[in-house]
Amino acid sequence: MRIRDLAYWLFLMPVLAAFIFVVVAPFLLGIFYSFTDWNGIETKGFVGFDHYLALFQDKRFLDSLWFTTKFSVVSVILINFIGLSLALLVTAKLKTSKVLRTVFFMPNLIGGLILGFIWQFIFTKAFAGFGAMFGIESLQGWLSTSSTGFWGLVIVMSWQMSGYIMVIYIAYLEGISKELIEAAEMDGANAFQRFRHVVFPLVAPAFTVSMFLTLSNSFKLYDQNLSLTGGGPYESTQMVAMEIFNTAFGRYDMGYAQAKGVVFFVIVAVIALVQVYINKKREVEM
């Protein structure tokens, strides 16, 4: 037993050490720096809670937080709706289901920066070309306003993550016993009733996992924001991650950026944990 315990800790130690040095230690150090006027090189003095008090009056930070919140809400709804719809499609009795699974999952394999540049070309060149050809003014000037920039980011995020979320829903859908579906069908339940009263409650755990992933990824989005809109026009599509980056490396106010990062971490953690708690409670009720 002692040899097994020793082997367990020997195998665990490298991973545990990497986690402490790469995640825990920098996080704790960042909290310390948030109470100082650290400029990235040296710490000149201790400022207490000044940074935390200032950021709640910082219009740039508050505007980016509001934009990120709106983006996350819309993205979470769309991604989960599309992901579940694709999962229902590919788990149906189709000859092309395996090919469709591959096609739908492929966007998730493309890096965020590259994806942003690809869609930037589509929005600014392809959309403008179609708009000029067919006389559709709404397709011209995409990404030049905060509204089109917002929906551009939503489209890119949904297009990339829907296939990944689809895989999660597929795992739960394929775990549903066929006898339950057949029994509901024999009782006279139509397709919608079978989905609402049989399928939906059984895939409820998938909603908990999928909503957690989509919520956290939407709030932390940076690469697509950088390559697609760059926060423009006039920082109207700047999300929190980009705003923190610009504070740190654009204005070289590292201590203030650390305070923003800590507050952002707390906000995302609280929202994610509350969402998991509510969904877990609903799973039991279903």
Backbone torsions as a table, in degrees:
resi	resn	phi	psi	omega
1	MET	NA	-41.8	-179.9
2	ARG	-64.5	-39.1	179.6
3	ILE	-65.3	-40.5	178.4
4	ARG	-65.0	-41.3	177.5
5	ASP	-64.1	-40.9	179.0
6	LEU	-64.7	-42.7	178.7
7	ALA	-63.6	-37.5	178.7
8	TYR	-60.5	-47.4	-178.4
9	TRP	-72.0	-31.4	177.6
10	LEU	-65.6	-40.4	177.7
11	PHE	-72.6	-32.1	-177.2
12	LEU	-78.9	-30.8	-172.2
13	MET	-57.1	-45.6	180.0
14	PRO	-59.7	-43.4	179.5
15	VAL	-67.6	-43.0	-179.8
16	LEU	-64.0	-41.2	178.9
17	ALA	-65.0	-42.2	178.3
18	ALA	-63.1	-40.8	179.5
19	PHE	-64.0	-41.6	-179.2
20	ILE	-66.6	-45.5	-175.3
21	PHE	-77.2	-29.5	-175.9
22	VAL	-93.9	-30.5	-174.6
23	VAL	-113.6	-59.1	-172.1
24	VAL	-66.8	-51.4	-177.5
25	ALA	-61.6	-48.0	176.7
26	PRO	-61.4	-35.4	179.5
27	PHE	-64.5	-46.9	179.1
28	LEU	-66.1	-38.5	177.3
29	LEU	-64.9	-38.0	178.0
30	GLY	-63.7	-39.1	176.8
31	ILE	-62.5	-41.6	177.7
32	PHE	-62.4	-46.1	-178.9
33	TYR	-64.7	-25.0	-180.0
34	SER	-67.1	-17.2	177.5
35	PHE	-97.2	9.1	-178.6
36	THR	-125.5	174.9	175.0
37	ASP	-100.8	43.6	-179.8
38	TRP	-58.9	132.6	-179.4
39	ASN	-108.6	11.9	-178.7
40	GLY	99.4	-17.5	-179.7
41	ILE	-120.1	-47.3	-178.2
42	GLU	-141.3	159.0	177.1
43	THR	-106.7	116.3	-175.8
44	LYS	-85.6	-29.0	-179.0
45	GLY	-175.3	172.2	-179.1
46	PHE	-97.1	128.4	-176.9
47	VAL	-112.2	-0.1	178.3
48	GLY	66.5	-132.4	-177.6
49	PHE	-94.2	15.3	-177.1
50	ASP	-58.9	-42.7	-179.8
51	HIS	-63.8	-41.4	-178.4
52	TYR	-68.6	-35.6	177.3
53	LEU	-71.7	-36.0	-177.5
54	ALA	-70.4	-36.2	-173.7
55	LEU	-69.6	-23.8	177.4
56	PHE	-77.7	-5.9	172.9
57	GLN	-113.8	6.0	-179.1
58	ASP	-84.7	109.4	-176.4
59	LYS	-62.7	-39.2	179.4
60	ARG	-60.3	-46.7	-178.3
61	PHE	-66.3	-44.4	-178.6
62	LEU	-66.4	-39.5	177.7
63	ASP	-64.9	-42.2	179.1
64	SER	-67.9	-33.5	177.9
65	LEU	-68.0	-40.4	178.2
66	TRP	-66.6	-42.7	178.5
67	PHE	-63.5	-42.4	179.4
68	THR	-63.6	-39.4	179.2
69	THR	-63.8	-47.7	177.9
70	LYS	-60.2	-45.2	-180.0
71	PHE	-60.9	-43.3	-177.1
72	SER	-65.8	-42.5	-179.6
73	VAL	-61.4	-49.0	-179.1
74	VAL	-65.5	-42.3	-178.0
75	SER	-65.6	-42.4	-179.8
76	VAL	-60.9	-44.6	-179.7
77	ILE	-64.3	-48.8	-176.9
78	LEU	-66.2	-45.5	-176.9
79	ILE	-62.7	-44.0	-179.4
80	ASN	-69.9	-36.9	177.6
81	PHE	-65.4	-47.2	180.0
82	ILE	-66.9	-42.5	-179.5
83	GLY	-61.0	-44.4	178.3
84	LEU	-66.7	-40.1	179.0
85	SER	-62.4	-42.6	178.4
86	LEU	-66.5	-38.2	179.1
87	ALA	-64.4	-42.1	177.3
88	LEU	-64.0	-35.1	179.9
89	LEU	-67.7	-48.2	-174.5
90	VAL	-78.6	-15.8	175.9
91	THR	-90.9	-4.8	173.2
92	ALA	-73.0	166.9	-176.8
93	LYS	-80.0	79.5	178.7
94	LEU	-117.0	142.8	179.1
95	LYS	-70.1	-26.0	-176.7
96	THR	-99.1	16.5	-174.5
97	SER	-60.9	-40.0	-179.3
98	LYS	-67.1	-40.3	178.0
99	VAL	-65.6	-42.3	-179.6
100	LEU	-64.0	-37.6	177.9
101	ARG	-60.2	-43.1	179.4
102	THR	-65.2	-45.3	-178.6
103	VAL	-62.7	-44.5	-177.6
104	PHE	-69.8	-28.9	-178.3
105	PHE	-83.9	-22.8	-173.4
106	MET	-56.2	-39.2	179.0
107	PRO	-56.8	-27.4	-179.5
108	ASN	-69.8	-17.9	-179.2
109	LEU	-83.6	-12.3	-178.8
110	ILE	-85.4	134.5	-180.0
111	GLY	-62.6	150.5	-176.1
112	GLY	-60.5	-43.2	-179.6
113	LEU	-64.1	-47.1	179.6
114	ILE	-62.8	-41.8	179.5
115	LEU	-60.1	-41.7	179.1
116	GLY	-62.9	-42.2	179.8
117	PHE	-68.5	-37.2	177.8
118	ILE	-62.2	-48.3	-178.8
119	TRP	-72.1	-26.3	174.6
120	GLN	-63.1	-41.3	176.6
121	PHE	-64.1	-42.4	179.9
122	ILE	-62.2	-46.8	-177.1
123	PHE	-68.4	-42.3	-173.6
124	THR	-87.1	-30.6	-177.1
125	LYS	-103.9	-55.8	-176.7
126	ALA	-66.1	-47.8	178.7
127	PHE	-60.2	-44.0	-179.9
128	ALA	-63.3	-38.5	178.5
129	GLY	-64.7	-46.1	177.3
130	PHE	-64.7	-39.0	179.6
131	GLY	-63.3	-41.2	179.1
132	ALA	-70.7	-35.3	-178.2
133	MET	-68.8	-42.7	-175.5
134	PHE	-104.7	4.6	177.8
135	GLY	70.3	32.6	-179.9
136	ILE	-100.5	103.9	-175.7
137	GLU	-67.7	-29.7	-177.6
138	SER	-66.4	-18.7	178.4
139	LEU	-88.1	-7.3	-178.6
140	GLN	-98.6	144.1	178.7
141	GLY	76.8	26.9	177.9
142	TRP	-66.6	145.8	-177.8
143	LEU	73.0	1.1	179.2
144	SER	-90.9	-7.9	177.0
145	THR	-126.9	161.5	-179.9
146	SER	-66.0	-32.2	-179.7
147	SER	-67.6	-50.3	179.5
148	THR	-68.9	-31.9	175.5
149	GLY	-64.7	-40.1	178.0
150	PHE	-62.0	-50.5	-178.1
151	TRP	-70.5	-28.3	174.6
152	GLY	-63.5	-43.8	177.7
153	LEU	-65.4	-39.5	178.4
154	VAL	-63.0	-44.5	-179.7
155	ILE	-61.9	-45.8	-178.7
156	VAL	-64.1	-45.6	-179.5
157	MET	-63.3	-43.4	-179.5
158	SER	-66.7	-41.1	-179.6
159	TRP	-64.4	-36.6	-178.1
160	GLN	-77.4	-43.7	-170.5
161	MET	-91.2	-17.1	-175.6
162	SER	-60.0	-39.9	179.7
163	GLY	-65.9	-36.7	178.0
164	TYR	-66.9	-44.7	178.4
165	ILE	-66.5	-32.6	176.8
166	MET	-56.0	-41.1	-178.5
167	VAL	-61.5	-39.6	179.0
168	ILE	-64.4	-45.1	179.2
169	TYR	-66.2	-35.7	178.2
170	ILE	-60.3	-42.7	-178.8
171	ALA	-58.8	-39.4	-179.8
172	TYR	-79.4	-37.2	179.8
173	LEU	-64.4	-39.0	-179.4
174	GLU	-75.2	-13.2	177.4
175	GLY	-88.1	-4.5	179.1
176	ILE	-77.6	130.9	-179.5
177	SER	-65.6	132.7	178.7
178	LYS	-66.6	-26.4	179.4
179	GLU	-62.5	-35.4	179.6
180	LEU	-66.3	-42.4	178.6
181	ILE	-65.0	-43.0	-179.6
182	GLU	-66.2	-37.6	179.1
183	ALA	-65.5	-41.5	178.3
184	ALA	-66.1	-36.4	178.9
185	GLU	-67.4	-38.6	178.3
186	MET	-68.0	-28.8	178.1
187	ASP	-78.6	-0.6	176.3
188	GLY	94.6	11.0	179.7
189	ALA	-74.8	133.7	177.3
190	ASN	-80.6	-179.1	-174.9
191	ALA	-60.3	-44.1	-179.3
192	PHE	-66.0	-41.4	179.5
193	GLN	-65.5	-37.6	177.3
194	ARG	-64.5	-40.9	179.4
195	PHE	-68.2	-44.3	-175.2
196	ARG	-68.6	-41.7	-171.3
197	HIS	-102.9	-14.2	-179.2
198	VAL	-117.4	-57.2	-174.4
199	VAL	-70.7	-50.1	-174.7
200	PHE	-56.9	-48.1	178.6
201	PRO	-63.1	-32.4	-177.8
202	LEU	-76.6	-22.0	177.4
203	VAL	-100.6	10.9	179.3
204	ALA	-56.1	-40.3	176.7
205	PRO	-60.0	-29.8	177.6
206	ALA	-65.9	-34.3	177.1
207	PHE	-63.6	-40.0	179.6
208	THR	-61.4	-48.6	-179.8
209	VAL	-65.5	-47.1	-175.9
210	SER	-66.3	-40.9	179.5
211	MET	-67.5	-36.5	176.8
212	PHE	-62.8	-46.3	-178.5
213	LEU	-66.7	-46.3	-178.1
214	THR	-68.1	-37.5	-180.0
215	LEU	-65.7	-48.8	-178.9
216	SER	-66.5	-40.4	179.8
217	ASN	-68.8	-36.1	179.5
218	SER	-67.7	-42.7	179.9
219	PHE	-67.1	-35.2	-174.9
220	LYS	-90.3	4.5	-174.1
221	LEU	-57.7	131.1	177.2
222	TYR	-135.8	-49.7	-171.1
223	ASP	-62.8	-45.7	177.8
224	GLN	-66.1	-36.1	177.1
225	ASN	-62.4	-39.7	179.9
226	LEU	-67.8	-48.5	-173.2
227	SER	-81.9	-27.8	-176.3
228	LEU	-84.2	-54.0	-176.7
229	THR	-117.9	-20.1	-176.8
230	GLY	64.2	17.1	-178.5
231	GLY	87.9	-8.1	-177.1
232	GLY	-85.4	173.2	-1.1
233	PRO	-80.1	137.7	177.5
234	TYR	55.1	43.4	176.3
235	GLU	61.6	17.7	-178.4
236	SER	-75.7	-18.5	177.1
237	THR	-114.8	23.4	-179.6
238	GLN	-81.2	121.6	179.8
239	MET	-90.1	170.3	-171.2
240	VAL	-61.6	-42.9	-178.9
241	ALA	-59.4	-41.8	178.1
242	MET	-69.4	-37.8	179.5
243	GLU	-63.7	-41.1	177.6
244	ILE	-64.9	-42.8	178.3
245	PHE	-60.7	-44.1	-179.5
246	ASN	-66.6	-34.7	176.6
247	THR	-64.6	-40.7	-177.0
248	ALA	-76.4	-49.0	-171.4
249	PHE	-106.8	-8.6	175.5
250	GLY	-96.5	-43.4	179.5
251	ARG	-106.4	-0.7	176.3
252	TYR	54.1	37.2	176.5
253	ASP	-106.8	75.8	-171.0
254	MET	-65.6	-41.5	-179.4
255	GLY	-63.1	-41.8	178.8
256	TYR	-66.7	-40.1	178.1
257	ALA	-63.9	-37.5	177.3
258	GLN	-63.5	-39.8	177.9
259	ALA	-63.3	-41.8	176.5
260	LYS	-61.9	-41.0	179.6
261	GLY	-63.3	-40.7	179.2
262	VAL	-65.1	-46.3	179.2
263	VAL	-62.7	-41.5	179.0
264	PHE	-63.5	-41.1	176.9
265	PHE	-60.3	-44.7	-179.4
266	VAL	-63.3	-43.8	-179.3
267	ILE	-61.1	-49.7	-178.9
268	VAL	-64.3	-42.2	-179.2
269	ALA	-63.4	-43.6	-179.4
270	VAL	-64.6	-47.0	-179.6
271	ILE	-61.6	-44.0	-178.8
272	ALA	-65.0	-43.2	-178.6
273	LEU	-68.3	-39.4	177.4
274	VAL	-64.2	-41.5	178.7
275	GLN	-62.3	-43.5	179.3
276	VAL	-64.5	-41.7	-180.0
277	TYR	-63.2	-46.3	-178.9
278	ILE	-64.0	-45.4	-179.1
279	ASN	-66.0	-39.3	177.3
280	LYS	-63.0	-38.1	178.2
281	LYS	-66.0	-40.5	179.1
282	ARG	-67.9	-32.1	177.6
283	GLU	-59.7	-42.7	-179.4
284	VAL	-66.4	-40.9	-178.6
285	GLU	-66.7	-33.6	179.6
286	MET	-69.9	NA	NA
